[in-house]
Amino acid sequence: MLVIRFTRTGRRGERKYRIVVKEKRSKRDGKALDFLGWYEKTATGVTKEVNMDKVKYWQERGAQLSPAIKAIL
């Protein structure tokens, strides 16, 4: 089963997340099938960039959105 979810990057105190497609049972920071965008929350606000065409493509192929991804989209 495929899921669209976050994978964490950045260093301690500067969290950044990539939005990726991966197998449901794989590790959070394991290898992803496709990179869909990124998300960063800072003290000054939220910055995000998401390729919605790729999100729709993967949803048509059965990928589910994680609760965190649903909240930001």
C-alpha positions in Angstrom: 0.0 0.0 0.0 1.3 3.4 -1.0 1.1 6.5 1.2 1.9 10.2 0.6 3.7 11.4 3.7 6.5 13.5 5.2 10.1 12.5 5.5 12.3 14.7 7.7 15.4 16.6 6.7 17.4 19.5 8.1 19.2 19.6 11.3 18.1 19.9 15.0 16.1 23.0 15.5 15.7 23.6 11.8 13.2 21.0 10.8 12.3 20.7 7.1 10.2 18.0 5.5 9.9 16.5 2.1 6.6 15.3 0.8 7.1 11.9 -0.7 5.4 8.7 -1.9 6.5 5.5 -0.2 5.3 2.1 1.0 3.2 2.3 4.1 5.4 0.0 6.2 8.8 1.6 5.3 10.8 3.7 7.7 10.0 7.5 8.0 13.4 8.5 6.4 13.8 5.4 4.2 13.9 5.4 0.4 11.0 7.1 -1.4 9.4 6.3 -4.7 8.8 9.9 -5.7 9.4 13.4 -4.4 6.3 15.6 -4.5 7.4 18.8 -2.7 8.6 20.2 0.6 7.3 21.9 3.7 9.0 24.1 6.3 7.5 25.7 9.4 9.5 28.5 11.0 9.0 31.2 13.5 8.0 33.6 10.7 5.5 31.3 9.1 5.0 28.3 6.9 6.6 27.8 3.5 5.5 25.0 1.3 5.7 23.9 -2.3 3.7 20.9 -3.6 3.4 19.6 -7.1 -0.3 18.9 -7.2 -0.2 17.2 -10.6 2.1 14.5 -9.1 -0.2 14.2 -6.0 -3.2 13.6 -8.2 -1.2 11.1 -10.3 -0.3 9.0 -7.3 -3.7 9.2 -5.8 -5.2 7.8 -9.0 -2.8 4.9 -8.5 -4.0 4.1 -5.0 -1.8 6.2 -2.8 -3.4 7.4 0.4 -2.7 10.8 2.1 -1.4 10.7 5.7 -3.4 12.8 8.2 -0.5 15.4 8.4 -0.5 15.8 4.6 -4.3 16.2 4.5 -4.1 19.0 7.0 -1.6 21.1 4.9 -3.3 20.4 1.6 
